[in-house]
Amino acid sequence: MSLVQAISSSPRAADSLRDFIAERIAPQVSGNPEDRDWRIRRSLIGSQLIGLAFQRYVMRAEPLATAEPGQVAAWAGPVIDRYMHEPLAGVAGQHETAAQ
């Protein structure tokens, strides 16, 4: 809980966490990591990982809290893979995949 308090009350702590996530979620394709598309993807992946960690370790939400790491990866992995590789609806220059 102290991490949540720190990042919500300190812009410096929030910047540090954002940098930490950005350094670890590297683009899988060559190109500019500051490209708008990649920044969107990185934000979505970071939100997924932070939310997952919060639910698992802070809220201790079941069955997530006691699931084996491999099971958590099986549940969350496809979502992260989608954010990494699939077209994102509503992002200019990408093919819309959602039904209209």
Secondary structure, 3 states (H helix, E strand, C coil): CHHHHHHHHCHHHHHHHHHHHHHHCCCCCCCCCCCHHHHHHHHHHHHHHHHHHHHHHHCCCCCCCCCCHHHHHHHHHHHHHHHHHCCCCCCCCCCCCCCC
